[in-house]
């Protein structure tokens, strides 16, 4: 859990992902289309990926645990939370407050 917390706080937006996950791809694409340059941690390409995936599953209460998004070091959640925030018009203000976008 310490590694997840440390990585989540290193950039304005951090996405924990799997390289072959279609939902992860959708979330990454959304942030890129919004002009965000997120840190992407592909757990299947990290030597500690399984441990981090277990920690994320405990944190979110979901399995599979990815994608999981952190904005400004705070847990936002998986795809449904991110999309809900976006559709409600609340995602861009979060990104601005975190310094991930400037508009």
PEJO-V960181 format. One record per run of one state. SS is the DSSP state (2 for helix, 1 for strand, 0 for the rest). FROM is the first residue (numbers start at 1). TO is the last residue. If there is no record, write none. Layout:
ss=SS from=FROM to=TO
ss=SS from=FROM to=TO
This chain:
ss=0 from=1 to=1
ss=2 from=2 to=8
ss=0 from=9 to=12
ss=1 from=13 to=17
ss=0 from=18 to=21
ss=2 from=22 to=33
ss=0 from=34 to=38
ss=1 from=39 to=42
ss=2 from=43 to=45
ss=0 from=46 to=48
ss=2 from=49 to=60
ss=0 from=61 to=67
ss=1 from=68 to=71
ss=0 from=72 to=73
ss=1 from=74 to=77
ss=0 from=78 to=78
ss=2 from=79 to=87
ss=0 from=88 to=90
ss=2 from=91 to=98
ss=0 from=99 to=103
